[in-house]
Structure formats: C-alpha cells, structure tokens
Amino acid sequence: MAKTRVYRTKNGDTWDLISYKVYGTEGYFHDLIRANLNLIDIAIFDSNIPIIIPDFVDTGVNEDTDKLPPWKR
C-alpha cells in the first residue's frame, strides 16, 4: 500500500501554486482538486491546511519537443 503524501499549505497558496511546488508544473491542479473535493470552495488557502497529493504513474510517453513552442523546449 502506497503512503499518502500530504502537503501543508502556506498562507496565500492557490491550487495552481501548490501544483507547481509539488509537481513542477501548474498543470496538475485539477488532479489536486479532485483528490481534495472537501476543499473545492477554497481559492486562496490559509496556512497549515492538509492537502492530499495524488501520485502519478510515469507513462514513459515523451512529448515531441519539435512541436512545442520555443519557451517550452
């Protein structure tokens, strides 16, 4: 059984900022919200609120960097 990871918010954290801090991209904020539906009404967090951090399985699929815009390469 995998250990559940928890992030404790800092005052002013938002879903996308937490996603960036934990995963290195804002792109997983929807997954964070889905894992924490009891907190869905909060846009800007107070400090010390526990957020469940879902684990993701690396699919091994790499993006074709030639199709990405230059700032994402």
CHARMM internal coordinates of N, CA and C (Angstrom, degrees):
IC EDIT
DIST 1 N 1 CA 1.4523
DIST 1 CA 1 C 1.5315
ANGL 1 N 1 CA 1 C 109.36
DIST 1 C 2 N 1.3027
ANGL 1 CA 1 C 2 N 115.49
DIHE 1 N 1 CA 1 C 2 N 130.07
DIST 2 N 2 CA 1.4654
ANGL 1 C 2 N 2 CA 121.02
DIHE 1 CA 1 C 2 N 2 CA -178.06
DIST 2 CA 2 C 1.5264
ANGL 2 N 2 CA 2 C 110.41
DIHE 1 C 2 N 2 CA 2 C -74.58
DIST 2 C 3 N 1.3104
ANGL 2 CA 2 C 3 N 115.04
DIHE 2 N 2 CA 2 C 3 N 144.15
DIST 3 N 3 CA 1.4547
ANGL 2 C 3 N 3 CA 120.75
DIHE 2 CA 2 C 3 N 3 CA 177.80
DIST 3 CA 3 C 1.5240
ANGL 3 N 3 CA 3 C 109.23
DIHE 2 C 3 N 3 CA 3 C -76.06
DIST 3 C 4 N 1.3203
ANGL 3 CA 3 C 4 N 116.56
DIHE 3 N 3 CA 3 C 4 N 134.21
DIST 4 N 4 CA 1.4588
ANGL 3 C 4 N 4 CA 121.10
DIHE 3 CA 3 C 4 N 4 CA 178.49
DIST 4 CA 4 C 1.5230
ANGL 4 N 4 CA 4 C 109.02
DIHE 3 C 4 N 4 CA 4 C -76.81
DIST 4 C 5 N 1.3258
ANGL 4 CA 4 C 5 N 115.54
DIHE 4 N 4 CA 4 C 5 N 125.81
DIST 5 N 5 CA 1.4618
ANGL 4 C 5 N 5 CA 120.34
DIHE 4 CA 4 C 5 N 5 CA 176.92
DIST 5 CA 5 C 1.5211
ANGL 5 N 5 CA 5 C 108.83
DIHE 4 C 5 N 5 CA 5 C -89.55
DIST 5 C 6 N 1.3142
ANGL 5 CA 5 C 6 N 115.64
DIHE 5 N 5 CA 5 C 6 N 141.79
DIST 6 N 6 CA 1.4584
ANGL 5 C 6 N 6 CA 121.70
DIHE 5 CA 5 C 6 N 6 CA 179.88
DIST 6 CA 6 C 1.5223
ANGL 6 N 6 CA 6 C 108.41
DIHE 5 C 6 N 6 CA 6 C -130.80
DIST 6 C 7 N 1.3214
ANGL 6 CA 6 C 7 N 115.32
DIHE 6 N 6 CA 6 C 7 N 135.48
DIST 7 N 7 CA 1.4606
ANGL 6 C 7 N 7 CA 122.17
DIHE 6 CA 6 C 7 N 7 CA 174.39
DIST 7 CA 7 C 1.5221
ANGL 7 N 7 CA 7 C 107.16
DIHE 6 C 7 N 7 CA 7 C -108.60
DIST 7 C 8 N 1.3086
ANGL 7 CA 7 C 8 N 117.70
DIHE 7 N 7 CA 7 C 8 N 132.31
DIST 8 N 8 CA 1.4666
ANGL 7 C 8 N 8 CA 122.67
DIHE 7 CA 7 C 8 N 8 CA 175.63
DIST 8 CA 8 C 1.5289
ANGL 8 N 8 CA 8 C 107.98
DIHE 7 C 8 N 8 CA 8 C -96.75
DIST 8 C 9 N 1.3215
ANGL 8 CA 8 C 9 N 115.49
DIHE 8 N 8 CA 8 C 9 N 122.42
DIST 9 N 9 CA 1.4600
ANGL 8 C 9 N 9 CA 120.10
DIHE 8 CA 8 C 9 N 9 CA -174.23
DIST 9 CA 9 C 1.5228
ANGL 9 N 9 CA 9 C 112.21
DIHE 8 C 9 N 9 CA 9 C -66.90
DIST 9 C 10 N 1.3064
ANGL 9 CA 9 C 10 N 113.22
DIHE 9 N 9 CA 9 C 10 N 154.81
DIST 10 N 10 CA 1.4652
ANGL 9 C 10 N 10 CA 122.79
DIHE 9 CA 9 C 10 N 10 CA 170.48
DIST 10 CA 10 C 1.5324
ANGL 10 N 10 CA 10 C 106.07
DIHE 9 C 10 N 10 CA 10 C -105.55
DIST 10 C 11 N 1.3071
ANGL 10 CA 10 C 11 N 117.37
DIHE 10 N 10 CA 10 C 11 N 151.34
DIST 11 N 11 CA 1.4559
ANGL 10 C 11 N 11 CA 121.16
DIHE 10 CA 10 C 11 N 11 CA 179.78
DIST 11 CA 11 C 1.5278
ANGL 11 N 11 CA 11 C 110.00
DIHE 10 C 11 N 11 CA 11 C -56.42
DIST 11 C 12 N 1.3294
ANGL 11 CA 11 C 12 N 117.08
DIHE 11 N 11 CA 11 C 12 N 125.33
DIST 12 N 12 CA 1.4582
ANGL 11 C 12 N 12 CA 121.82
DIHE 11 CA 11 C 12 N 12 CA 179.46
DIST 12 CA 12 C 1.5157
ANGL 12 N 12 CA 12 C 114.38
DIHE 11 C 12 N 12 CA 12 C 97.38
DIST 12 C 13 N 1.3396
ANGL 12 CA 12 C 13 N 118.14
DIHE 12 N 12 CA 12 C 13 N -6.64
DIST 13 N 13 CA 1.4691
ANGL 12 C 13 N 13 CA 120.74
DIHE 12 CA 12 C 13 N 13 CA 177.24
DIST 13 CA 13 C 1.5257
ANGL 13 N 13 CA 13 C 110.62
DIHE 12 C 13 N 13 CA 13 C -59.45
DIST 13 C 14 N 1.3151
ANGL 13 CA 13 C 14 N 116.18
DIHE 13 N 13 CA 13 C 14 N 146.50
DIST 14 N 14 CA 1.4623
ANGL 13 C 14 N 14 CA 123.53
DIHE 13 CA 13 C 14 N 14 CA 173.29
DIST 14 CA 14 C 1.5264
ANGL 14 N 14 CA 14 C 107.36
DIHE 13 C 14 N 14 CA 14 C -124.47
DIST 14 C 15 N 1.3354
ANGL 14 CA 14 C 15 N 116.83
DIHE 14 N 14 CA 14 C 15 N 166.79
DIST 15 N 15 CA 1.4709
ANGL 14 C 15 N 15 CA 120.45
DIHE 14 CA 14 C 15 N 15 CA -178.28
DIST 15 CA 15 C 1.5252
ANGL 15 N 15 CA 15 C 111.73
DIHE 14 C 15 N 15 CA 15 C -56.91
DIST 15 C 16 N 1.3308
ANGL 15 CA 15 C 16 N 116.55
DIHE 15 N 15 CA 15 C 16 N -45.83
DIST 16 N 16 CA 1.4649
ANGL 15 C 16 N 16 CA 118.42
DIHE 15 CA 15 C 16 N 16 CA -177.92
DIST 16 CA 16 C 1.5251
ANGL 16 N 16 CA 16 C 112.10
DIHE 15 C 16 N 16 CA 16 C -69.56
DIST 16 C 17 N 1.3209
ANGL 16 CA 16 C 17 N 117.47
DIHE 16 N 16 CA 16 C 17 N -33.51
DIST 17 N 17 CA 1.4623
ANGL 16 C 17 N 17 CA 120.36
DIHE 16 CA 16 C 17 N 17 CA 177.44
DIST 17 CA 17 C 1.5316
ANGL 17 N 17 CA 17 C 111.04
DIHE 16 C 17 N 17 CA 17 C -68.36
DIST 17 C 18 N 1.3222
ANGL 17 CA 17 C 18 N 116.76
DIHE 17 N 17 CA 17 C 18 N -40.44
DIST 18 N 18 CA 1.4686
ANGL 17 C 18 N 18 CA 120.37
DIHE 17 CA 17 C 18 N 18 CA 176.71
DIST 18 CA 18 C 1.5238
ANGL 18 N 18 CA 18 C 109.55
DIHE 17 C 18 N 18 CA 18 C -62.46
DIST 18 C 19 N 1.3286
ANGL 18 CA 18 C 19 N 116.80
DIHE 18 N 18 CA 18 C 19 N -43.99
DIST 19 N 19 CA 1.4610
ANGL 18 C 19 N 19 CA 120.95
DIHE 18 CA 18 C 19 N 19 CA 177.69
DIST 19 CA 19 C 1.5279
ANGL 19 N 19 CA 19 C 110.31
DIHE 18 C 19 N 19 CA 19 C -57.81
DIST 19 C 20 N 1.3209
ANGL 19 CA 19 C 20 N 117.03
DIHE 19 N 19 CA 19 C 20 N -43.83
DIST 20 N 20 CA 1.4684
ANGL 19 C 20 N 20 CA 120.73
DIHE 19 CA 19 C 20 N 20 CA 179.49
DIST 20 CA 20 C 1.5303
ANGL 20 N 20 CA 20 C 111.41
DIHE 19 C 20 N 20 CA 20 C -64.21
DIST 20 C 21 N 1.3284
ANGL 20 CA 20 C 21 N 116.42
DIHE 20 N 20 CA 20 C 21 N -43.24
DIST 21 N 21 CA 1.4646
ANGL 20 C 21 N 21 CA 120.36
DIHE 20 CA 20 C 21 N 21 CA -179.76
DIST 21 CA 21 C 1.5292
ANGL 21 N 21 CA 21 C 111.91
DIHE 20 C 21 N 21 CA 21 C -63.82
DIST 21 C 22 N 1.3307
ANGL 21 CA 21 C 22 N 116.42
DIHE 21 N 21 CA 21 C 22 N -38.89
DIST 22 N 22 CA 1.4645
ANGL 21 C 22 N 22 CA 120.72
DIHE 21 CA 21 C 22 N 22 CA -173.97
DIST 22 CA 22 C 1.5252
ANGL 22 N 22 CA 22 C 112.40
DIHE 21 C 22 N 22 CA 22 C -85.99
DIST 22 C 23 N 1.3388
ANGL 22 CA 22 C 23 N 117.09
DIHE 22 N 22 CA 22 C 23 N -44.23
DIST 23 N 23 CA 1.4672
ANGL 22 C 23 N 23 CA 121.37
DIHE 22 CA 22 C 23 N 23 CA -172.96
DIST 23 CA 23 C 1.5329
ANGL 23 N 23 CA 23 C 114.27
DIHE 22 C 23 N 23 CA 23 C -107.47
DIST 23 C 24 N 1.3314
ANGL 23 CA 23 C 24 N 117.13
DIHE 23 N 23 CA 23 C 24 N -11.68
DIST 24 N 24 CA 1.4582
ANGL 23 C 24 N 24 CA 119.45
DIHE 23 CA 23 C 24 N 24 CA -178.47
DIST 24 CA 24 C 1.5151
ANGL 24 N 24 CA 24 C 113.69
DIHE 23 C 24 N 24 CA 24 C 86.07
DIST 24 C 25 N 1.3294
ANGL 24 CA 24 C 25 N 117.62
DIHE 24 N 24 CA 24 C 25 N 6.22
DIST 25 N 25 CA 1.4628
ANGL 24 C 25 N 25 CA 122.96
DIHE 24 CA 24 C 25 N 25 CA 177.27
DIST 25 CA 25 C 1.5232
ANGL 25 N 25 CA 25 C 108.96
DIHE 24 C 25 N 25 CA 25 C -152.66
DIST 25 C 26 N 1.3227
ANGL 25 CA 25 C 26 N 115.64
DIHE 25 N 25 CA 25 C 26 N 150.23
DIST 26 N 26 CA 1.4597
ANGL 25 C 26 N 26 CA 120.23
DIHE 25 CA 25 C 26 N 26 CA 177.64
DIST 26 CA 26 C 1.5215
ANGL 26 N 26 CA 26 C 111.67
DIHE 25 C 26 N 26 CA 26 C -77.06
DIST 26 C 27 N 1.3096
ANGL 26 CA 26 C 27 N 116.89
DIHE 26 N 26 CA 26 C 27 N -10.22
DIST 27 N 27 CA 1.4592
ANGL 26 C 27 N 27 CA 122.76
DIHE 26 CA 26 C 27 N 27 CA -170.61
DIST 27 CA 27 C 1.5116
ANGL 27 N 27 CA 27 C 116.53
DIHE 26 C 27 N 27 CA 27 C -64.99
DIST 27 C 28 N 1.3139
ANGL 27 CA 27 C 28 N 118.63
DIHE 27 N 27 CA 27 C 28 N -13.17
DIST 28 N 28 CA 1.4669
ANGL 27 C 28 N 28 CA 120.42
DIHE 27 CA 27 C 28 N 28 CA -177.64
DIST 28 CA 28 C 1.5266
ANGL 28 N 28 CA 28 C 113.04
DIHE 27 C 28 N 28 CA 28 C -102.77
DIST 28 C 29 N 1.3323
ANGL 28 CA 28 C 29 N 118.39
DIHE 28 N 28 CA 28 C 29 N 13.26
DIST 29 N 29 CA 1.4594
ANGL 28 C 29 N 29 CA 118.80
DIHE 28 CA 28 C 29 N 29 CA -177.01
DIST 29 CA 29 C 1.5226
ANGL 29 N 29 CA 29 C 112.33
DIHE 28 C 29 N 29 CA 29 C -63.70
DIST 29 C 30 N 1.3370
ANGL 29 CA 29 C 30 N 117.84
DIHE 29 N 29 CA 29 C 30 N -31.15
DIST 30 N 30 CA 1.4691
ANGL 29 C 30 N 30 CA 119.72
DIHE 29 CA 29 C 30 N 30 CA 176.55
DIST 30 CA 30 C 1.5254
ANGL 30 N 30 CA 30 C 110.95
DIHE 29 C 30 N 30 CA 30 C -62.56
DIST 30 C 31 N 1.3236
ANGL 30 CA 30 C 31 N 116.77
DIHE 30 N 30 CA 30 C 31 N -39.16
DIST 31 N 31 CA 1.4637
ANGL 30 C 31 N 31 CA 121.15
DIHE 30 CA 30 C 31 N 31 CA 178.97
DIST 31 CA 31 C 1.5252
ANGL 31 N 31 CA 31 C 111.11
DIHE 30 C 31 N 31 CA 31 C -66.92
DIST 31 C 32 N 1.3212
ANGL 31 CA 31 C 32 N 116.68
DIHE 31 N 31 CA 31 C 32 N -36.95
DIST 32 N 32 CA 1.4608
ANGL 31 C 32 N 32 CA 120.00
DIHE 31 CA 31 C 32 N 32 CA 175.89
DIST 32 CA 32 C 1.5233
ANGL 32 N 32 CA 32 C 110.94
DIHE 31 C 32 N 32 CA 32 C -63.08
DIST 32 C 33 N 1.3241
ANGL 32 CA 32 C 33 N 116.33
DIHE 32 N 32 CA 32 C 33 N -43.46
DIST 33 N 33 CA 1.4617
ANGL 32 C 33 N 33 CA 120.26
DIHE 32 CA 32 C 33 N 33 CA 179.44
DIST 33 CA 33 C 1.5234
ANGL 33 N 33 CA 33 C 110.23
DIHE 32 C 33 N 33 CA 33 C -63.09
DIST 33 C 34 N 1.3428
ANGL 33 CA 33 C 34 N 117.40
DIHE 33 N 33 CA 33 C 34 N -44.54
DIST 34 N 34 CA 1.4717
ANGL 33 C 34 N 34 CA 120.80
DIHE 33 CA 33 C 34 N 34 CA 179.53
DIST 34 CA 34 C 1.5293
ANGL 34 N 34 CA 34 C 111.95
DIHE 33 C 34 N 34 CA 34 C -60.43
DIST 34 C 35 N 1.3113
ANGL 34 CA 34 C 35 N 117.06
DIHE 34 N 34 CA 34 C 35 N -33.09
DIST 35 N 35 CA 1.4626
ANGL 34 C 35 N 35 CA 120.90
DIHE 34 CA 34 C 35 N 35 CA 179.97
DIST 35 CA 35 C 1.5296
ANGL 35 N 35 CA 35 C 112.42
DIHE 34 C 35 N 35 CA 35 C -80.84
DIST 35 C 36 N 1.3357
ANGL 35 CA 35 C 36 N 116.36
DIHE 35 N 35 CA 35 C 36 N -9.62
DIST 36 N 36 CA 1.4662
ANGL 35 C 36 N 36 CA 121.39
DIHE 35 CA 35 C 36 N 36 CA -176.31
DIST 36 CA 36 C 1.5252
ANGL 36 N 36 CA 36 C 110.75
DIHE 35 C 36 N 36 CA 36 C -136.32
DIST 36 C 37 N 1.3203
ANGL 36 CA 36 C 37 N 116.38
DIHE 36 N 36 CA 36 C 37 N 51.88
DIST 37 N 37 CA 1.4708
ANGL 36 C 37 N 37 CA 120.44
DIHE 36 CA 36 C 37 N 37 CA -175.35
DIST 37 CA 37 C 1.5276
ANGL 37 N 37 CA 37 C 112.96
DIHE 36 C 37 N 37 CA 37 C -59.90
DIST 37 C 38 N 1.3111
ANGL 37 CA 37 C 38 N 117.40
DIHE 37 N 37 CA 37 C 38 N -24.59
DIST 38 N 38 CA 1.4642
ANGL 37 C 38 N 38 CA 120.21
DIHE 37 CA 37 C 38 N 38 CA 177.46
DIST 38 CA 38 C 1.5296
ANGL 38 N 38 CA 38 C 112.22
DIHE 37 C 38 N 38 CA 38 C -66.82
DIST 38 C 39 N 1.3239
ANGL 38 CA 38 C 39 N 117.47
DIHE 38 N 38 CA 38 C 39 N -13.76
DIST 39 N 39 CA 1.4712
ANGL 38 C 39 N 39 CA 122.40
DIHE 38 CA 38 C 39 N 39 CA -179.03
DIST 39 CA 39 C 1.5268
ANGL 39 N 39 CA 39 C 112.56
DIHE 38 C 39 N 39 CA 39 C -111.84
DIST 39 C 40 N 1.3277
ANGL 39 CA 39 C 40 N 116.68
DIHE 39 N 39 CA 39 C 40 N 14.13
DIST 40 N 40 CA 1.4677
ANGL 39 C 40 N 40 CA 121.16
DIHE 39 CA 39 C 40 N 40 CA -171.87
DIST 40 CA 40 C 1.5337
ANGL 40 N 40 CA 40 C 113.30
DIHE 39 C 40 N 40 CA 40 C -61.38
DIST 40 C 41 N 1.3214
ANGL 40 CA 40 C 41 N 117.73
DIHE 40 N 40 CA 40 C 41 N -25.96
DIST 41 N 41 CA 1.4652
ANGL 40 C 41 N 41 CA 120.78
DIHE 40 CA 40 C 41 N 41 CA -177.71
DIST 41 CA 41 C 1.5284
ANGL 41 N 41 CA 41 C 113.42
DIHE 40 C 41 N 41 CA 41 C -82.18
DIST 41 C 42 N 1.3124
ANGL 41 CA 41 C 42 N 117.46
DIHE 41 N 41 CA 41 C 42 N -4.23
DIST 42 N 42 CA 1.4661
ANGL 41 C 42 N 42 CA 120.72
DIHE 41 CA 41 C 42 N 42 CA -178.48
DIST 42 CA 42 C 1.5238
ANGL 42 N 42 CA 42 C 109.29
DIHE 41 C 42 N 42 CA 42 C -94.82
DIST 42 C 43 N 1.3225
ANGL 42 CA 42 C 43 N 115.94
DIHE 42 N 42 CA 42 C 43 N 125.59
DIST 43 N 43 CA 1.4662
ANGL 42 C 43 N 43 CA 120.91
DIHE 42 CA 42 C 43 N 43 CA 177.01
DIST 43 CA 43 C 1.5270
ANGL 43 N 43 CA 43 C 110.75
DIHE 42 C 43 N 43 CA 43 C -100.64
DIST 43 C 44 N 1.3338
ANGL 43 CA 43 C 44 N 116.21
DIHE 43 N 43 CA 43 C 44 N -41.18
DIST 44 N 44 CA 1.4612
ANGL 43 C 44 N 44 CA 122.15
DIHE 43 CA 43 C 44 N 44 CA 178.51
DIST 44 CA 44 C 1.5279
ANGL 44 N 44 CA 44 C 107.17
DIHE 43 C 44 N 44 CA 44 C -123.28
DIST 44 C 45 N 1.3182
ANGL 44 CA 44 C 45 N 115.36
DIHE 44 N 44 CA 44 C 45 N 121.56
DIST 45 N 45 CA 1.4590
ANGL 44 C 45 N 45 CA 120.95
DIHE 44 CA 44 C 45 N 45 CA -172.07
DIST 45 CA 45 C 1.5177
ANGL 45 N 45 CA 45 C 113.14
DIHE 44 C 45 N 45 CA 45 C -87.56
DIST 45 C 46 N 1.3344
ANGL 45 CA 45 C 46 N 114.41
DIHE 45 N 45 CA 45 C 46 N 148.55
DIST 46 N 46 CA 1.4538
ANGL 45 C 46 N 46 CA 121.41
DIHE 45 CA 45 C 46 N 46 CA 164.81
DIST 46 CA 46 C 1.5259
ANGL 46 N 46 CA 46 C 106.86
DIHE 45 C 46 N 46 CA 46 C -79.89
DIST 46 C 47 N 1.3066
ANGL 46 CA 46 C 47 N 116.95
DIHE 46 N 46 CA 46 C 47 N 175.84
DIST 47 N 47 CA 1.4623
ANGL 46 C 47 N 47 CA 119.13
DIHE 46 CA 46 C 47 N 47 CA -178.74
DIST 47 CA 47 C 1.5252
ANGL 47 N 47 CA 47 C 112.19
DIHE 46 C 47 N 47 CA 47 C -81.11
DIST 47 C 48 N 1.3210
ANGL 47 CA 47 C 48 N 114.20
DIHE 47 N 47 CA 47 C 48 N 154.92
DIST 48 N 48 CA 1.4591
ANGL 47 C 48 N 48 CA 125.58
DIHE 47 CA 47 C 48 N 48 CA 172.55
DIST 48 CA 48 C 1.5320
ANGL 48 N 48 CA 48 C 115.01
DIHE 47 C 48 N 48 CA 48 C 68.30
DIST 48 C 49 N 1.3219
ANGL 48 CA 48 C 49 N 117.66
DIHE 48 N 48 CA 48 C 49 N 30.99
DIST 49 N 49 CA 1.4656
ANGL 48 C 49 N 49 CA 121.69
DIHE 48 CA 48 C 49 N 49 CA 173.90
DIST 49 CA 49 C 1.5281
ANGL 49 N 49 CA 49 C 107.33
DIHE 48 C 49 N 49 CA 49 C -94.64
DIST 49 C 50 N 1.3413
ANGL 49 CA 49 C 50 N 117.93
DIHE 49 N 49 CA 49 C 50 N 125.17
DIST 50 N 50 CA 1.4681
ANGL 49 C 50 N 50 CA 119.46
DIHE 49 CA 49 C 50 N 50 CA -178.63
DIST 50 CA 50 C 1.5272
ANGL 50 N 50 CA 50 C 112.06
DIHE 49 C 50 N 50 CA 50 C -75.22
DIST 50 C 51 N 1.3203
ANGL 50 CA 50 C 51 N 116.01
DIHE 50 N 50 CA 50 C 51 N 129.33
DIST 51 N 51 CA 1.4645
ANGL 50 C 51 N 51 CA 123.42
DIHE 50 CA 50 C 51 N 51 CA 177.92
DIST 51 CA 51 C 1.5245
ANGL 51 N 51 CA 51 C 107.49
DIHE 50 C 51 N 51 CA 51 C -116.55
DIST 51 C 52 N 1.3258
ANGL 51 CA 51 C 52 N 117.22
DIHE 51 N 51 CA 51 C 52 N 125.98
DIST 52 N 52 CA 1.4613
ANGL 51 C 52 N 52 CA 121.17
DIHE 51 CA 51 C 52 N 52 CA 176.20
DIST 52 CA 52 C 1.5240
ANGL 52 N 52 CA 52 C 108.43
DIHE 51 C 52 N 52 CA 52 C -74.51
DIST 52 C 53 N 1.3155
ANGL 52 CA 52 C 53 N 116.48
DIHE 52 N 52 CA 52 C 53 N 131.09
DIST 53 N 53 CA 1.4628
ANGL 52 C 53 N 53 CA 122.88
DIHE 52 CA 52 C 53 N 53 CA -178.36
DIST 53 CA 53 C 1.5254
ANGL 53 N 53 CA 53 C 108.53
DIHE 52 C 53 N 53 CA 53 C -106.39
DIST 53 C 54 N 1.3496
ANGL 53 CA 53 C 54 N 117.34
DIHE 53 N 53 CA 53 C 54 N 108.31
DIST 54 N 54 CA 1.4681
ANGL 53 C 54 N 54 CA 118.58
DIHE 53 CA 53 C 54 N 54 CA 178.95
DIST 54 CA 54 C 1.5261
ANGL 54 N 54 CA 54 C 111.35
DIHE 53 C 54 N 54 CA 54 C -71.76
DIST 54 C 55 N 1.3297
ANGL 54 CA 54 C 55 N 115.19
DIHE 54 N 54 CA 54 C 55 N 144.92
DIST 55 N 55 CA 1.4621
ANGL 54 C 55 N 55 CA 120.95
DIHE 54 CA 54 C 55 N 55 CA 175.50
DIST 55 CA 55 C 1.5123
ANGL 55 N 55 CA 55 C 109.04
DIHE 54 C 55 N 55 CA 55 C -86.43
DIST 55 C 56 N 1.3260
ANGL 55 CA 55 C 56 N 116.42
DIHE 55 N 55 CA 55 C 56 N 149.02
DIST 56 N 56 CA 1.4516
ANGL 55 C 56 N 56 CA 121.99
DIHE 55 CA 55 C 56 N 56 CA 177.91
DIST 56 CA 56 C 1.5114
ANGL 56 N 56 CA 56 C 108.95
DIHE 55 C 56 N 56 CA 56 C -121.19
DIST 56 C 57 N 1.3119
ANGL 56 CA 56 C 57 N 115.78
DIHE 56 N 56 CA 56 C 57 N 144.32
DIST 57 N 57 CA 1.4572
ANGL 56 C 57 N 57 CA 121.42
DIHE 56 CA 56 C 57 N 57 CA 177.45
DIST 57 CA 57 C 1.5132
ANGL 57 N 57 CA 57 C 107.88
DIHE 56 C 57 N 57 CA 57 C -93.53
DIST 57 C 58 N 1.3202
ANGL 57 CA 57 C 58 N 116.17
DIHE 57 N 57 CA 57 C 58 N 128.28
DIST 58 N 58 CA 1.4608
ANGL 57 C 58 N 58 CA 120.84
DIHE 57 CA 57 C 58 N 58 CA 176.73
DIST 58 CA 58 C 1.5187
ANGL 58 N 58 CA 58 C 108.50
DIHE 57 C 58 N 58 CA 58 C -70.85
DIST 58 C 59 N 1.3313
ANGL 58 CA 58 C 59 N 116.17
DIHE 58 N 58 CA 58 C 59 N 119.35
DIST 59 N 59 CA 1.4634
ANGL 58 C 59 N 59 CA 120.46
DIHE 58 CA 58 C 59 N 59 CA -178.28
DIST 59 CA 59 C 1.5141
ANGL 59 N 59 CA 59 C 112.20
DIHE 58 C 59 N 59 CA 59 C -80.09
DIST 59 C 60 N 1.3223
ANGL 59 CA 59 C 60 N 117.13
DIHE 59 N 59 CA 59 C 60 N -11.63
DIST 60 N 60 CA 1.4549
ANGL 59 C 60 N 60 CA 120.15
DIHE 59 CA 59 C 60 N 60 CA -178.84
DIST 60 CA 60 C 1.5188
ANGL 60 N 60 CA 60 C 113.21
DIHE 59 C 60 N 60 CA 60 C 79.59
DIST 60 C 61 N 1.3261
ANGL 60 CA 60 C 61 N 116.69
DIHE 60 N 60 CA 60 C 61 N 3.46
DIST 61 N 61 CA 1.4595
ANGL 60 C 61 N 61 CA 120.89
DIHE 60 CA 60 C 61 N 61 CA 179.91
DIST 61 CA 61 C 1.5178
ANGL 61 N 61 CA 61 C 107.95
DIHE 60 C 61 N 61 CA 61 C -87.60
DIST 61 C 62 N 1.3072
ANGL 61 CA 61 C 62 N 116.07
DIHE 61 N 61 CA 61 C 62 N 124.33
DIST 62 N 62 CA 1.4585
ANGL 61 C 62 N 62 CA 121.73
DIHE 61 CA 61 C 62 N 62 CA 178.27
DIST 62 CA 62 C 1.5156
ANGL 62 N 62 CA 62 C 109.48
DIHE 61 C 62 N 62 CA 62 C -103.07
DIST 62 C 63 N 1.3270
ANGL 62 CA 62 C 63 N 114.87
DIHE 62 N 62 CA 62 C 63 N 140.74
DIST 63 N 63 CA 1.4576
ANGL 62 C 63 N 63 CA 118.68
DIHE 62 CA 62 C 63 N 63 CA 176.33
DIST 63 CA 63 C 1.5238
ANGL 63 N 63 CA 63 C 109.15
DIHE 62 C 63 N 63 CA 63 C -70.26
DIST 63 C 64 N 1.3100
ANGL 63 CA 63 C 64 N 115.47
DIHE 63 N 63 CA 63 C 64 N 146.84
DIST 64 N 64 CA 1.4598
ANGL 63 C 64 N 64 CA 120.67
DIHE 63 CA 63 C 64 N 64 CA 175.02
DIST 64 CA 64 C 1.5230
ANGL 64 N 64 CA 64 C 106.90
DIHE 63 C 64 N 64 CA 64 C -76.60
DIST 64 C 65 N 1.3220
ANGL 64 CA 64 C 65 N 116.63
DIHE 64 N 64 CA 64 C 65 N 104.71
DIST 65 N 65 CA 1.4573
ANGL 64 C 65 N 65 CA 120.45
DIHE 64 CA 64 C 65 N 65 CA -173.91
DIST 65 CA 65 C 1.5158
ANGL 65 N 65 CA 65 C 113.09
DIHE 64 C 65 N 65 CA 65 C -65.65
DIST 65 C 66 N 1.3253
ANGL 65 CA 65 C 66 N 118.78
DIHE 65 N 65 CA 65 C 66 N -20.95
DIST 66 N 66 CA 1.4633
ANGL 65 C 66 N 66 CA 120.41
DIHE 65 CA 65 C 66 N 66 CA 177.55
DIST 66 CA 66 C 1.5252
ANGL 66 N 66 CA 66 C 111.62
DIHE 65 C 66 N 66 CA 66 C -65.53
DIST 66 C 67 N 1.3181
ANGL 66 CA 66 C 67 N 117.14
DIHE 66 N 66 CA 66 C 67 N -24.97
DIST 67 N 67 CA 1.4640
ANGL 66 C 67 N 67 CA 120.85
DIHE 66 CA 66 C 67 N 67 CA -178.48
DIST 67 CA 67 C 1.5254
ANGL 67 N 67 CA 67 C 112.41
DIHE 66 C 67 N 67 CA 67 C -91.57
DIST 67 C 68 N 1.3197
ANGL 67 CA 67 C 68 N 116.75
DIHE 67 N 67 CA 67 C 68 N -7.34
DIST 68 N 68 CA 1.4536
ANGL 67 C 68 N 68 CA 120.28
DIHE 67 CA 67 C 68 N 68 CA 179.52
DIST 68 CA 68 C 1.5202
ANGL 68 N 68 CA 68 C 110.58
DIHE 67 C 68 N 68 CA 68 C -82.75
DIST 68 C 69 N 1.3295
ANGL 68 CA 68 C 69 N 117.44
DIHE 68 N 68 CA 68 C 69 N 150.11
DIST 69 N 69 CA 1.4590
ANGL 68 C 69 N 69 CA 119.38
DIHE 68 CA 68 C 69 N 69 CA 173.77
DIST 69 CA 69 C 1.5334
ANGL 69 N 69 CA 69 C 109.37
DIHE 68 C 69 N 69 CA 69 C -65.37
DIST 69 C 70 N 1.3303
ANGL 69 CA 69 C 70 N 117.68
DIHE 69 N 69 CA 69 C 70 N 155.30
DIST 70 N 70 CA 1.4681
ANGL 69 C 70 N 70 CA 121.22
DIHE 69 CA 69 C 70 N 70 CA -174.36
DIST 70 CA 70 C 1.5306
ANGL 70 N 70 CA 70 C 114.20
DIHE 69 C 70 N 70 CA 70 C -54.26
DIST 70 C 71 N 1.3245
ANGL 70 CA 70 C 71 N 118.86
DIHE 70 N 70 CA 70 C 71 N -35.52
DIST 71 N 71 CA 1.4582
ANGL 70 C 71 N 71 CA 120.77
DIHE 70 CA 70 C 71 N 71 CA -176.40
DIST 71 CA 71 C 1.5303
ANGL 71 N 71 CA 71 C 112.44
DIHE 70 C 71 N 71 CA 71 C -74.19
DIST 71 C 72 N 1.3459
ANGL 71 CA 71 C 72 N 118.11
DIHE 71 N 71 CA 71 C 72 N -9.60
DIST 72 N 72 CA 1.4628
ANGL 71 C 72 N 72 CA 120.80
DIHE 71 CA 71 C 72 N 72 CA 177.73
DIST 72 CA 72 C 1.5251
ANGL 72 N 72 CA 72 C 112.57
DIHE 71 C 72 N 72 CA 72 C -106.15
DIST 72 C 73 N 1.3293
ANGL 72 CA 72 C 73 N 117.95
DIHE 72 N 72 CA 72 C 73 N 0.92
DIST 73 N 73 CA 1.4690
ANGL 72 C 73 N 73 CA 120.94
DIHE 72 CA 72 C 73 N 73 CA -179.07
DIST 73 CA 73 C 1.4964
ANGL 73 N 73 CA 73 C 111.52
DIHE 72 C 73 N 73 CA 73 C -81.02
END
COOR INIT
IC SEED 1 N 1 CA 1 C
IC BUILD
